């Protein structure tokens, strides 16, 4: 048997074991990560040659969930794993984001990282160890990875911070923050928080950084022990002279474009500058070094250097002049306008517009049976609040076919969903399943934050009693050797040419969600502190703008929204309401037109667009679950007249005898003098004899009991 090399270390109080050299040996690097009974195989594979014609780093990351890891056979007709679920896609993004910035400029070989959850004890959360496994695999390969990185999840229960908390601890706590980075800087942050302060966030970051440093050291030592030698990567293209030509031809025009605050003018001027560069290159003799270089590759090296010059000029404008591409200062927020209730038949709707970014959010409510069912290895099986984000081509002036949401759309939708969750009422306060769709109508940066703001307004317009308003803002960064500038509310060009995209959501008192991506190798602590402080100011400004349109949830829901009635039935009565094969409950649904959900604890939820349907459904369920017992007062119908009394039915199959002596306080000689077939009467159960026969009275019902019955 092949001997594996093994590395052991602790993350918090948990021992992590990493093996290599035994499994998946033909990958460029592989690592088997174990913690408890959770096992993840991480592999990194590098193509031998650069991918022809690509002007980007072709990194692919996949996070695979095997249902066998939790002893399940996949659902569906095919009984096999299909397209990754949203949680697996989000985990792939968690791995990708801190790794992507750590490859050198000009590296274009394909890198594929595959992390597979082979065993899950459903206690430890595997995604955080998948990030660690991916870094191990890259560190053990010959890829020019400028890591390693570490990753830690921080939770907090009863005020105590926990390193890599379990599923249960995260569920009970108010903090779920993932931090990844190098030994001295943060590269990626992803968090769902329950109104946590900025100071508390930094405490979590500081704690995580200690653990990350230990993980980085363990990886370096392990790679050295395994004899890994990484060849130095040298960019195969020397573009020094090409860059000089572009600077001489286009620098003034790019400067002019950046200093005109009209976006159309800027784009037209940049297009003109590119044409001038193209003409200058075409005018060069064929043997010129620049032309020979461009002819030797399919890559658009001229385009890359043009973007590089554009980036330098824009960044210098911000750091030296304090002016951004649209004329704002570093802390200014673009003009905002909002409107609500624009769609008459939707349950709630809102448009949030900030500069040239515009999002339409629509809220739809339904009964709890419409909650999303989740089929994965995660212990969570349902989700009552769902947010869907869509980014059509027309939002950026492009003609392209509509497709199902990609990884970016799923990530943006999940961020906006996570931002709103802490503000939602509990299921007891509001039993609806809730879905919000956010469609980007126009985009120039920060659409996920516009979706967060639009979602909040749409929920309020629908009458959902959210606890507080939630706003969001995206922060940017320009980091030069001599100066670092944090930008509030970045637009598209600042995201594209800047160093950071840091999204922060919450209210005036705390943060509900974070998402930070870097294009450089991390940021120091003091920069993160400044970004959080600026984000709070920006968030409060945006919230005040939102309040100008709608300051509180509407008191009444839309007339088109279904109404919910909730009550409880005895657990032993559930089977009778459902009936054999569901026959009884289907009959109630057909008769009432309502949707009925019954939980295992006896909670019943009736969802109906009209009140009449809800009344019919409740009455039918009440009749089925009615239990005859002494003292019960009920309304019934006379079904038989006997010489000695009358039979009164108070529910289908539930009746009793009212003896002639119990009909009236007066002497009754003949039952027919007081009662007729079909009469509605109010009766009280006197007793149930040992043969199961029910004795009732009419004269024993008090006026108060009659009034209470209605």
JOVEN-V407899 format. One record per helix or strand. SS is the DSSP state (hx for helix, st for strand). FROM is the first residue (numbers start at 0). LEN is the number of residues. If there is no record, write none. Layout:
[[SS & FROM & LEN] [SS & FROM & LEN]]
//
This chain:
[[st & 4 & 7] [st & 13 & 7] [st & 28 & 7] [st & 37 & 13] [st & 58 & 7] [hx & 66 & 4] [hx & 85 & 15] [st & 102 & 1] [st & 108 & 11] [hx & 125 & 14] [st & 144 & 1] [st & 149 & 8] [st & 159 & 4] [hx & 166 & 6] [st & 174 & 7] [st & 185 & 11] [hx & 197 & 28] [hx & 239 & 19] [hx & 262 & 20] [hx & 288 & 7] [hx & 300 & 21] [st & 335 & 5] [st & 347 & 7] [st & 356 & 10] [hx & 367 & 3] [st & 371 & 2] [st & 381 & 2] [st & 384 & 6] [hx & 392 & 4] [hx & 406 & 15] [st & 432 & 10] [hx & 446 & 15] [st & 470 & 10] [st & 482 & 6] [hx & 491 & 6] [st & 499 & 7] [st & 510 & 8] [st & 522 & 1] [hx & 524 & 23] [st & 562 & 6] [hx & 570 & 8] [hx & 579 & 13] [st & 594 & 4] [st & 602 & 6] [hx & 610 & 15] [st & 632 & 10] [st & 644 & 7] [st & 653 & 6] [hx & 659 & 3] [hx & 670 & 3] [st & 679 & 9] [st & 693 & 4] [hx & 702 & 7]]
//
